[in-house]
């Protein structure tokens, strides 16, 4: 289980809170960040990242 305080970035002087990870375009939940992809554990949507070595 991921701690909630690690998912958000806080800017106290301006009062802004931003999400560090991507949201799933299909279901709207927070996606898991892996080395070569972002994946949604709820609906299974996956976004593969392009590697620079290819």
CHARMM internal coordinates of N, CA and C (Angstrom, degrees):
IC EDIT
DIST 1 N 1 CA 1.4469
DIST 1 CA 1 C 1.5340
ANGL 1 N 1 CA 1 C 108.97
DIST 1 C 2 N 1.3024
ANGL 1 CA 1 C 2 N 115.82
DIHE 1 N 1 CA 1 C 2 N 131.45
DIST 2 N 2 CA 1.4601
ANGL 1 C 2 N 2 CA 121.61
DIHE 1 CA 1 C 2 N 2 CA -179.49
DIST 2 CA 2 C 1.5255
ANGL 2 N 2 CA 2 C 109.27
DIHE 1 C 2 N 2 CA 2 C -85.81
DIST 2 C 3 N 1.3102
ANGL 2 CA 2 C 3 N 116.24
DIHE 2 N 2 CA 2 C 3 N 135.57
DIST 3 N 3 CA 1.4612
ANGL 2 C 3 N 3 CA 121.09
DIHE 2 CA 2 C 3 N 3 CA 176.30
DIST 3 CA 3 C 1.5181
ANGL 3 N 3 CA 3 C 109.17
DIHE 2 C 3 N 3 CA 3 C -70.53
DIST 3 C 4 N 1.2929
ANGL 3 CA 3 C 4 N 117.86
DIHE 3 N 3 CA 3 C 4 N 136.63
DIST 4 N 4 CA 1.4623
ANGL 3 C 4 N 4 CA 121.89
DIHE 3 CA 3 C 4 N 4 CA -175.81
DIST 4 CA 4 C 1.5224
ANGL 4 N 4 CA 4 C 113.09
DIHE 3 C 4 N 4 CA 4 C -64.44
DIST 4 C 5 N 1.3217
ANGL 4 CA 4 C 5 N 118.04
DIHE 4 N 4 CA 4 C 5 N -31.22
DIST 5 N 5 CA 1.4583
ANGL 4 C 5 N 5 CA 119.16
DIHE 4 CA 4 C 5 N 5 CA -179.08
DIST 5 CA 5 C 1.5201
ANGL 5 N 5 CA 5 C 112.59
DIHE 4 C 5 N 5 CA 5 C -70.21
DIST 5 C 6 N 1.3407
ANGL 5 CA 5 C 6 N 118.54
DIHE 5 N 5 CA 5 C 6 N -13.47
DIST 6 N 6 CA 1.4582
ANGL 5 C 6 N 6 CA 120.62
DIHE 5 CA 5 C 6 N 6 CA 177.10
DIST 6 CA 6 C 1.5299
ANGL 6 N 6 CA 6 C 112.01
DIHE 5 C 6 N 6 CA 6 C -89.68
DIST 6 C 7 N 1.3212
ANGL 6 CA 6 C 7 N 118.48
DIHE 6 N 6 CA 6 C 7 N -10.74
DIST 7 N 7 CA 1.4578
ANGL 6 C 7 N 7 CA 121.96
DIHE 6 CA 6 C 7 N 7 CA -179.03
DIST 7 CA 7 C 1.5304
ANGL 7 N 7 CA 7 C 113.05
DIHE 6 C 7 N 7 CA 7 C -86.97
DIST 7 C 8 N 1.3261
ANGL 7 CA 7 C 8 N 116.91
DIHE 7 N 7 CA 7 C 8 N -17.50
DIST 8 N 8 CA 1.4570
ANGL 7 C 8 N 8 CA 120.98
DIHE 7 CA 7 C 8 N 8 CA -174.79
DIST 8 CA 8 C 1.5151
ANGL 8 N 8 CA 8 C 110.96
DIHE 7 C 8 N 8 CA 8 C -121.08
DIST 8 C 9 N 1.3189
ANGL 8 CA 8 C 9 N 115.71
DIHE 8 N 8 CA 8 C 9 N 152.83
DIST 9 N 9 CA 1.4516
ANGL 8 C 9 N 9 CA 122.41
DIHE 8 CA 8 C 9 N 9 CA 175.89
DIST 9 CA 9 C 1.5265
ANGL 9 N 9 CA 9 C 107.67
DIHE 8 C 9 N 9 CA 9 C -112.41
DIST 9 C 10 N 1.3100
ANGL 9 CA 9 C 10 N 116.03
DIHE 9 N 9 CA 9 C 10 N 125.90
DIST 10 N 10 CA 1.4576
ANGL 9 C 10 N 10 CA 121.61
DIHE 9 CA 9 C 10 N 10 CA -176.31
DIST 10 CA 10 C 1.5159
ANGL 10 N 10 CA 10 C 110.74
DIHE 9 C 10 N 10 CA 10 C -104.25
DIST 10 C 11 N 1.3188
ANGL 10 CA 10 C 11 N 116.22
DIHE 10 N 10 CA 10 C 11 N 133.19
DIST 11 N 11 CA 1.4599
ANGL 10 C 11 N 11 CA 122.31
DIHE 10 CA 10 C 11 N 11 CA 173.49
DIST 11 CA 11 C 1.5302
ANGL 11 N 11 CA 11 C 106.27
DIHE 10 C 11 N 11 CA 11 C -118.43
DIST 11 C 12 N 1.3127
ANGL 11 CA 11 C 12 N 115.33
DIHE 11 N 11 CA 11 C 12 N 94.36
DIST 12 N 12 CA 1.4554
ANGL 11 C 12 N 12 CA 120.65
DIHE 11 CA 11 C 12 N 12 CA -172.23
DIST 12 CA 12 C 1.5274
ANGL 12 N 12 CA 12 C 114.45
DIHE 11 C 12 N 12 CA 12 C -65.10
DIST 12 C 13 N 1.3448
ANGL 12 CA 12 C 13 N 120.06
DIHE 12 N 12 CA 12 C 13 N -41.07
DIST 13 N 13 CA 1.4721
ANGL 12 C 13 N 13 CA 118.20
DIHE 12 CA 12 C 13 N 13 CA -179.87
DIST 13 CA 13 C 1.5326
ANGL 13 N 13 CA 13 C 113.75
DIHE 12 C 13 N 13 CA 13 C -60.93
DIST 13 C 14 N 1.3398
ANGL 13 CA 13 C 14 N 116.61
DIHE 13 N 13 CA 13 C 14 N -38.99
DIST 14 N 14 CA 1.4652
ANGL 13 C 14 N 14 CA 118.75
DIHE 13 CA 13 C 14 N 14 CA -178.59
DIST 14 CA 14 C 1.5226
ANGL 14 N 14 CA 14 C 112.22
DIHE 13 C 14 N 14 CA 14 C -92.87
DIST 14 C 15 N 1.3432
ANGL 14 CA 14 C 15 N 117.46
DIHE 14 N 14 CA 14 C 15 N -16.31
DIST 15 N 15 CA 1.4530
ANGL 14 C 15 N 15 CA 120.96
DIHE 14 CA 14 C 15 N 15 CA 179.39
DIST 15 CA 15 C 1.5154
ANGL 15 N 15 CA 15 C 114.06
DIHE 14 C 15 N 15 CA 15 C 79.58
DIST 15 C 16 N 1.3426
ANGL 15 CA 15 C 16 N 117.75
DIHE 15 N 15 CA 15 C 16 N 21.52
DIST 16 N 16 CA 1.4602
ANGL 15 C 16 N 16 CA 121.34
DIHE 15 CA 15 C 16 N 16 CA -178.23
DIST 16 CA 16 C 1.5252
ANGL 16 N 16 CA 16 C 110.73
DIHE 15 C 16 N 16 CA 16 C -99.03
DIST 16 C 17 N 1.3243
ANGL 16 CA 16 C 17 N 115.42
DIHE 16 N 16 CA 16 C 17 N 142.44
DIST 17 N 17 CA 1.4518
ANGL 16 C 17 N 17 CA 122.85
DIHE 16 CA 16 C 17 N 17 CA 175.72
DIST 17 CA 17 C 1.5241
ANGL 17 N 17 CA 17 C 107.09
DIHE 16 C 17 N 17 CA 17 C -122.70
DIST 17 C 18 N 1.3387
ANGL 17 CA 17 C 18 N 117.10
DIHE 17 N 17 CA 17 C 18 N 125.09
DIST 18 N 18 CA 1.4555
ANGL 17 C 18 N 18 CA 120.93
DIHE 17 CA 17 C 18 N 18 CA -179.99
DIST 18 CA 18 C 1.5236
ANGL 18 N 18 CA 18 C 109.60
DIHE 17 C 18 N 18 CA 18 C -123.87
DIST 18 C 19 N 1.3024
ANGL 18 CA 18 C 19 N 115.90
DIHE 18 N 18 CA 18 C 19 N 149.54
DIST 19 N 19 CA 1.4498
ANGL 18 C 19 N 19 CA 122.44
DIHE 18 CA 18 C 19 N 19 CA 179.34
DIST 19 CA 19 C 1.5217
ANGL 19 N 19 CA 19 C 109.77
DIHE 18 C 19 N 19 CA 19 C -84.11
DIST 19 C 20 N 1.3342
ANGL 19 CA 19 C 20 N 118.32
DIHE 19 N 19 CA 19 C 20 N 133.27
DIST 20 N 20 CA 1.4588
ANGL 19 C 20 N 20 CA 122.29
DIHE 19 CA 19 C 20 N 20 CA -178.39
DIST 20 CA 20 C 1.5248
ANGL 20 N 20 CA 20 C 112.29
DIHE 19 C 20 N 20 CA 20 C -79.56
DIST 20 C 21 N 1.3152
ANGL 20 CA 20 C 21 N 117.91
DIHE 20 N 20 CA 20 C 21 N -28.99
DIST 21 N 21 CA 1.4588
ANGL 20 C 21 N 21 CA 121.58
DIHE 20 CA 20 C 21 N 21 CA -175.86
DIST 21 CA 21 C 1.5113
ANGL 21 N 21 CA 21 C 111.28
DIHE 20 C 21 N 21 CA 21 C -105.91
DIST 21 C 22 N 1.3384
ANGL 21 CA 21 C 22 N 115.98
DIHE 21 N 21 CA 21 C 22 N 170.71
DIST 22 N 22 CA 1.4646
ANGL 21 C 22 N 22 CA 122.15
DIHE 21 CA 21 C 22 N 22 CA -178.89
DIST 22 CA 22 C 1.5174
ANGL 22 N 22 CA 22 C 110.87
DIHE 21 C 22 N 22 CA 22 C -81.48
DIST 22 C 23 N 1.3193
ANGL 22 CA 22 C 23 N 115.51
DIHE 22 N 22 CA 22 C 23 N 156.02
DIST 23 N 23 CA 1.4559
ANGL 22 C 23 N 23 CA 121.92
DIHE 22 CA 22 C 23 N 23 CA 171.89
DIST 23 CA 23 C 1.5183
ANGL 23 N 23 CA 23 C 108.98
DIHE 22 C 23 N 23 CA 23 C -99.43
DIST 23 C 24 N 1.3086
ANGL 23 CA 23 C 24 N 116.10
DIHE 23 N 23 CA 23 C 24 N 144.65
DIST 24 N 24 CA 1.4615
ANGL 23 C 24 N 24 CA 121.38
DIHE 23 CA 23 C 24 N 24 CA 179.97
DIST 24 CA 24 C 1.5241
ANGL 24 N 24 CA 24 C 109.10
DIHE 23 C 24 N 24 CA 24 C -70.88
DIST 24 C 25 N 1.3336
ANGL 24 CA 24 C 25 N 117.81
DIHE 24 N 24 CA 24 C 25 N 128.07
DIST 25 N 25 CA 1.4633
ANGL 24 C 25 N 25 CA 119.42
DIHE 24 CA 24 C 25 N 25 CA 179.61
DIST 25 CA 25 C 1.5248
ANGL 25 N 25 CA 25 C 112.73
DIHE 24 C 25 N 25 CA 25 C -71.92
DIST 25 C 26 N 1.3136
ANGL 25 CA 25 C 26 N 117.98
DIHE 25 N 25 CA 25 C 26 N -18.33
DIST 26 N 26 CA 1.4582
ANGL 25 C 26 N 26 CA 121.41
DIHE 25 CA 25 C 26 N 26 CA -178.35
DIST 26 CA 26 C 1.5321
ANGL 26 N 26 CA 26 C 112.10
DIHE 25 C 26 N 26 CA 26 C -85.90
DIST 26 C 27 N 1.3429
ANGL 26 CA 26 C 27 N 117.64
DIHE 26 N 26 CA 26 C 27 N -48.71
DIST 27 N 27 CA 1.4616
ANGL 26 C 27 N 27 CA 119.35
DIHE 26 CA 26 C 27 N 27 CA -174.34
DIST 27 CA 27 C 1.5283
ANGL 27 N 27 CA 27 C 113.83
DIHE 26 C 27 N 27 CA 27 C -116.77
DIST 27 C 28 N 1.3490
ANGL 27 CA 27 C 28 N 118.50
DIHE 27 N 27 CA 27 C 28 N -14.04
DIST 28 N 28 CA 1.4565
ANGL 27 C 28 N 28 CA 121.56
DIHE 27 CA 27 C 28 N 28 CA 175.33
DIST 28 CA 28 C 1.5150
ANGL 28 N 28 CA 28 C 115.72
DIHE 27 C 28 N 28 CA 28 C 88.10
DIST 28 C 29 N 1.3125
ANGL 28 CA 28 C 29 N 118.51
DIHE 28 N 28 CA 28 C 29 N 6.90
DIST 29 N 29 CA 1.4618
ANGL 28 C 29 N 29 CA 121.17
DIHE 28 CA 28 C 29 N 29 CA 178.77
DIST 29 CA 29 C 1.5282
ANGL 29 N 29 CA 29 C 110.06
DIHE 28 C 29 N 29 CA 29 C -90.08
DIST 29 C 30 N 1.3305
ANGL 29 CA 29 C 30 N 116.65
DIHE 29 N 29 CA 29 C 30 N 166.87
DIST 30 N 30 CA 1.4562
ANGL 29 C 30 N 30 CA 122.16
DIHE 29 CA 29 C 30 N 30 CA -179.87
DIST 30 CA 30 C 1.5202
ANGL 30 N 30 CA 30 C 109.19
DIHE 29 C 30 N 30 CA 30 C -73.83
DIST 30 C 31 N 1.3382
ANGL 30 CA 30 C 31 N 115.80
DIHE 30 N 30 CA 30 C 31 N 132.90
DIST 31 N 31 CA 1.4605
ANGL 30 C 31 N 31 CA 121.52
DIHE 30 CA 30 C 31 N 31 CA -178.72
DIST 31 CA 31 C 1.5284
ANGL 31 N 31 CA 31 C 110.65
DIHE 30 C 31 N 31 CA 31 C -91.38
DIST 31 C 32 N 1.3287
ANGL 31 CA 31 C 32 N 116.13
DIHE 31 N 31 CA 31 C 32 N 150.86
DIST 32 N 32 CA 1.4578
ANGL 31 C 32 N 32 CA 122.35
DIHE 31 CA 31 C 32 N 32 CA 176.02
DIST 32 CA 32 C 1.5231
ANGL 32 N 32 CA 32 C 108.78
DIHE 31 C 32 N 32 CA 32 C -78.95
DIST 32 C 33 N 1.3242
ANGL 32 CA 32 C 33 N 116.33
DIHE 32 N 32 CA 32 C 33 N 140.37
DIST 33 N 33 CA 1.4648
ANGL 32 C 33 N 33 CA 121.39
DIHE 32 CA 32 C 33 N 33 CA 179.31
DIST 33 CA 33 C 1.5184
ANGL 33 N 33 CA 33 C 109.05
DIHE 32 C 33 N 33 CA 33 C -101.75
DIST 33 C 34 N 1.3319
ANGL 33 CA 33 C 34 N 117.00
DIHE 33 N 33 CA 33 C 34 N 113.49
DIST 34 N 34 CA 1.4512
ANGL 33 C 34 N 34 CA 122.98
DIHE 33 CA 33 C 34 N 34 CA 176.76
DIST 34 CA 34 C 1.5191
ANGL 34 N 34 CA 34 C 108.68
DIHE 33 C 34 N 34 CA 34 C -107.05
DIST 34 C 35 N 1.3192
ANGL 34 CA 34 C 35 N 116.74
DIHE 34 N 34 CA 34 C 35 N 177.90
DIST 35 N 35 CA 1.4565
ANGL 34 C 35 N 35 CA 120.89
DIHE 34 CA 34 C 35 N 35 CA -176.78
DIST 35 CA 35 C 1.5235
ANGL 35 N 35 CA 35 C 112.58
DIHE 34 C 35 N 35 CA 35 C -64.08
DIST 35 C 36 N 1.3324
ANGL 35 CA 35 C 36 N 117.39
DIHE 35 N 35 CA 35 C 36 N -39.84
DIST 36 N 36 CA 1.4623
ANGL 35 C 36 N 36 CA 120.50
DIHE 35 CA 35 C 36 N 36 CA -175.15
DIST 36 CA 36 C 1.5303
ANGL 36 N 36 CA 36 C 113.46
DIHE 35 C 36 N 36 CA 36 C -120.88
DIST 36 C 37 N 1.3254
ANGL 36 CA 36 C 37 N 117.88
DIHE 36 N 36 CA 36 C 37 N 9.16
DIST 37 N 37 CA 1.4608
ANGL 36 C 37 N 37 CA 119.85
DIHE 36 CA 36 C 37 N 37 CA -177.48
DIST 37 CA 37 C 1.5215
ANGL 37 N 37 CA 37 C 111.22
DIHE 36 C 37 N 37 CA 37 C -163.18
DIST 37 C 38 N 1.3269
ANGL 37 CA 37 C 38 N 115.10
DIHE 37 N 37 CA 37 C 38 N 164.50
DIST 38 N 38 CA 1.4611
ANGL 37 C 38 N 38 CA 123.82
DIHE 37 CA 37 C 38 N 38 CA 168.27
DIST 38 CA 38 C 1.5163
ANGL 38 N 38 CA 38 C 105.74
DIHE 37 C 38 N 38 CA 38 C -115.65
DIST 38 C 39 N 1.3252
ANGL 38 CA 38 C 39 N 117.53
DIHE 38 N 38 CA 38 C 39 N 131.97
DIST 39 N 39 CA 1.4630
ANGL 38 C 39 N 39 CA 119.17
DIHE 38 CA 38 C 39 N 39 CA -177.69
DIST 39 CA 39 C 1.5171
ANGL 39 N 39 CA 39 C 110.58
DIHE 38 C 39 N 39 CA 39 C -136.09
DIST 39 C 40 N 1.3278
ANGL 39 CA 39 C 40 N 114.94
DIHE 39 N 39 CA 39 C 40 N 147.18
DIST 40 N 40 CA 1.4558
ANGL 39 C 40 N 40 CA 122.50
DIHE 39 CA 39 C 40 N 40 CA 178.02
DIST 40 CA 40 C 1.5228
ANGL 40 N 40 CA 40 C 107.58
DIHE 39 C 40 N 40 CA 40 C -99.50
DIST 40 C 41 N 1.3007
ANGL 40 CA 40 C 41 N 117.06
DIHE 40 N 40 CA 40 C 41 N 123.96
DIST 41 N 41 CA 1.4469
ANGL 40 C 41 N 41 CA 121.31
DIHE 40 CA 40 C 41 N 41 CA 179.86
DIST 41 CA 41 C 1.5082
ANGL 41 N 41 CA 41 C 113.00
DIHE 40 C 41 N 41 CA 41 C -78.09
DIST 41 C 42 N 1.3174
ANGL 41 CA 41 C 42 N 118.02
DIHE 41 N 41 CA 41 C 42 N -14.52
DIST 42 N 42 CA 1.4588
ANGL 41 C 42 N 42 CA 121.17
DIHE 41 CA 41 C 42 N 42 CA -177.61
DIST 42 CA 42 C 1.5310
ANGL 42 N 42 CA 42 C 111.72
DIHE 41 C 42 N 42 CA 42 C -86.32
DIST 42 C 43 N 1.3270
ANGL 42 CA 42 C 43 N 116.88
DIHE 42 N 42 CA 42 C 43 N -53.49
DIST 43 N 43 CA 1.4686
ANGL 42 C 43 N 43 CA 119.81
DIHE 42 CA 42 C 43 N 43 CA -175.65
DIST 43 CA 43 C 1.5265
ANGL 43 N 43 CA 43 C 113.06
DIHE 42 C 43 N 43 CA 43 C -105.82
DIST 43 C 44 N 1.3403
ANGL 43 CA 43 C 44 N 118.31
DIHE 43 N 43 CA 43 C 44 N -10.44
DIST 44 N 44 CA 1.4552
ANGL 43 C 44 N 44 CA 121.22
DIHE 43 CA 43 C 44 N 44 CA 177.05
DIST 44 CA 44 C 1.5177
ANGL 44 N 44 CA 44 C 115.20
DIHE 43 C 44 N 44 CA 44 C 87.45
DIST 44 C 45 N 1.3263
ANGL 44 CA 44 C 45 N 118.55
DIHE 44 N 44 CA 44 C 45 N 6.04
DIST 45 N 45 CA 1.4639
ANGL 44 C 45 N 45 CA 122.14
DIHE 44 CA 44 C 45 N 45 CA 179.47
DIST 45 CA 45 C 1.5245
ANGL 45 N 45 CA 45 C 108.88
DIHE 44 C 45 N 45 CA 45 C -67.50
DIST 45 C 46 N 1.3411
ANGL 45 CA 45 C 46 N 117.53
DIHE 45 N 45 CA 45 C 46 N 134.89
DIST 46 N 46 CA 1.4590
ANGL 45 C 46 N 46 CA 122.45
DIHE 45 CA 45 C 46 N 46 CA -177.40
DIST 46 CA 46 C 1.5199
ANGL 46 N 46 CA 46 C 109.96
DIHE 45 C 46 N 46 CA 46 C -131.47
DIST 46 C 47 N 1.3270
ANGL 46 CA 46 C 47 N 116.34
DIHE 46 N 46 CA 46 C 47 N 136.00
DIST 47 N 47 CA 1.4582
ANGL 46 C 47 N 47 CA 123.49
DIHE 46 CA 46 C 47 N 47 CA 174.28
DIST 47 CA 47 C 1.5238
ANGL 47 N 47 CA 47 C 106.68
DIHE 46 C 47 N 47 CA 47 C -116.62
DIST 47 C 48 N 1.3434
ANGL 47 CA 47 C 48 N 116.45
DIHE 47 N 47 CA 47 C 48 N 116.88
DIST 48 N 48 CA 1.4613
ANGL 47 C 48 N 48 CA 120.95
DIHE 47 CA 47 C 48 N 48 CA 179.77
DIST 48 CA 48 C 1.5274
ANGL 48 N 48 CA 48 C 109.06
DIHE 47 C 48 N 48 CA 48 C -89.43
DIST 48 C 49 N 1.3296
ANGL 48 CA 48 C 49 N 114.77
DIHE 48 N 48 CA 48 C 49 N 137.32
DIST 49 N 49 CA 1.4624
ANGL 48 C 49 N 49 CA 121.41
DIHE 48 CA 48 C 49 N 49 CA 179.08
DIST 49 CA 49 C 1.5209
ANGL 49 N 49 CA 49 C 108.80
DIHE 48 C 49 N 49 CA 49 C -89.94
DIST 49 C 50 N 1.3098
ANGL 49 CA 49 C 50 N 117.22
DIHE 49 N 49 CA 49 C 50 N 143.64
DIST 50 N 50 CA 1.4586
ANGL 49 C 50 N 50 CA 121.56
DIHE 49 CA 49 C 50 N 50 CA 178.36
DIST 50 CA 50 C 1.5132
ANGL 50 N 50 CA 50 C 109.17
DIHE 49 C 50 N 50 CA 50 C -77.09
DIST 50 C 51 N 1.3129
ANGL 50 CA 50 C 51 N 116.41
DIHE 50 N 50 CA 50 C 51 N 134.30
DIST 51 N 51 CA 1.4600
ANGL 50 C 51 N 51 CA 120.21
DIHE 50 CA 50 C 51 N 51 CA 178.56
DIST 51 CA 51 C 1.5255
ANGL 51 N 51 CA 51 C 109.05
DIHE 50 C 51 N 51 CA 51 C -89.58
DIST 51 C 52 N 1.3245
ANGL 51 CA 51 C 52 N 116.34
DIHE 51 N 51 CA 51 C 52 N 145.91
DIST 52 N 52 CA 1.4565
ANGL 51 C 52 N 52 CA 121.11
DIHE 51 CA 51 C 52 N 52 CA -177.76
DIST 52 CA 52 C 1.5293
ANGL 52 N 52 CA 52 C 111.29
DIHE 51 C 52 N 52 CA 52 C -79.79
DIST 52 C 53 N 1.3304
ANGL 52 CA 52 C 53 N 118.80
DIHE 52 N 52 CA 52 C 53 N -18.81
DIST 53 N 53 CA 1.4622
ANGL 52 C 53 N 53 CA 120.74
DIHE 52 CA 52 C 53 N 53 CA -178.03
DIST 53 CA 53 C 1.5248
ANGL 53 N 53 CA 53 C 112.56
DIHE 52 C 53 N 53 CA 53 C -78.79
DIST 53 C 54 N 1.3384
ANGL 53 CA 53 C 54 N 118.40
DIHE 53 N 53 CA 53 C 54 N -17.55
DIST 54 N 54 CA 1.4749
ANGL 53 C 54 N 54 CA 121.42
DIHE 53 CA 53 C 54 N 54 CA -178.64
DIST 54 CA 54 C 1.4908
ANGL 54 N 54 CA 54 C 112.74
DIHE 53 C 54 N 54 CA 54 C -81.12
END
COOR INIT
IC SEED 1 N 1 CA 1 C
IC BUILD
